[in-house]
Amino acid sequence: MAGDAPRHVLDGYKVLDFTHIVAGPTCTLMLAEMGAEVVKVEFAPNGDAARQGPFIVNNRSGYFVQHNRGKKGLCIDLKHPEGSKIIRDLIPHFDVLVENYAPGVMERLGFGYEAVSALNPRIVMCSISAFGQRGPLANEPGFDYLGAAYAGIVSMCGEPNGPPYVPMVALGDVSTGAHAMGAICAALLGRMRTGRGQHLDISLLDTYMHYHECGIEAHSLSNGAVLPTRSGQHSWYAVPAGIFKGRDHYFIIIAPLDHHFAALCRSMGNPELAKDPRFRTNADRLKNLKELVDLIEHWLQTTGDDAAEAALRENRVPHAPVLSVAEAVRHPHLRQRGTVRTVHDRILGDFDVPGFALRFSAYAPLELEAPLLGEHNEEILRRYAGYSPERIRELEEKGVLRSAPV
């Protein structure tokens, strides 16, 4: 209501959400976490395929709930002329439209940027895709790991003489959604100056290229002499920086800077090691990596995990135990900060999800709930399009609108 304090930083902004699975829903979830009203448009009859994702309890998908909390549900047959009319009636009332279908799908449905902008010149439309809206790969089918492969990321993961690996988490999808969120917020700021929206082209492949903190510039500046590739458990250019086997846990230790390496040597009870000609500089340590790894792992395994970690902490050596998912969600730091957050769903009950990574001093985290399929059909159409209850019933009978309990 007018005069009420905003719930969060994006309170009052309205988002029409044509996204599915992870990358697009991550973007719109972040917007919802910041207070935007997000209306998730799902294709009838079954909606977002994420509704079938694990883990399912009482026919309700935790996968779907995690990625779609805070959104209102609208389920429409967009191939039906009356379904298309519903979207045309809604677009003028929204600030943002986000979609992550393959390039060309929204145009074929009649909602490419030119058509959307004609209906609402102020709208910011964000298209999220695997390889971008233009370019030789644009029309190829795409998923997270494919972007990682094309970006040279997969080639960097694995043992030197073994096959490459992909990280079994949605690094690319989630990061692309976060990039899209940032671009949308910037475009909304730009609209305050110009009065017009614009079309954002955010791709998973473009996002993945950002993960190369060193490889691309080193390859280029060396005129191809440097060929970054997978180097197993340890960095290919900074030593020590990698995974070391302790007694019960693996540890990541990152101490390539000389003062950090000296601190590591003190932790090991061998401060003179920092002056050993084999390990004096990063270049020396890189040349003698195997010997250094053997020394560090021998210390970890003979000292024991707790004592070794205490020594590393006392000397402020950057390190971390390699926690399992089960261990991570119980870690007191992650629980205290809300990095892992317990949420409530009316069907699933209480369960843990990753928390919202952006923290605002002026706002507390919002309590959000994911929609049932088509749950808010009537609310959205009455409020924004002025449809009568009778008209909504008629559209339901025709199959243009769809809803389902779970």
Order of alpha helices (4+ residues) and beta strands (2+ residues): beta-alpha-beta-beta-beta-alpha-beta-alpha-beta-alpha-alpha-beta-alpha-alpha-beta-alpha-alpha-beta-beta-alpha-alpha-alpha-alpha-beta-alpha-alpha-beta-beta-alpha-alpha
